[in-house]
């Protein structure tokens, strides 16, 4: 038998990112005292970075936990990396 139900809607396309891998950017990062943010220059090294919940929140999640996608991974000129 045929169904009159419409096909499922397509998942909306992801919003394009403002920056691409290799782009130079400035990131707001916490200062060492954690009292305020400072700007740090760096380079985007990855876009749409998958990260599991345990890594994101620094805790053990049995069964793997959910996966999140963070927009960018940036290698700062100081040598540190930020997400």
Buried (B, 14 or more C-beta within 10 A) or exposed (E): EEEEEEEEEEEEEEEEEEBEEEBEBEBEBEEEEEEEEEEBEBBBBBBEEEBEEBBBEEEEEEEEBEEBEBBBBBBBEEEEEBB
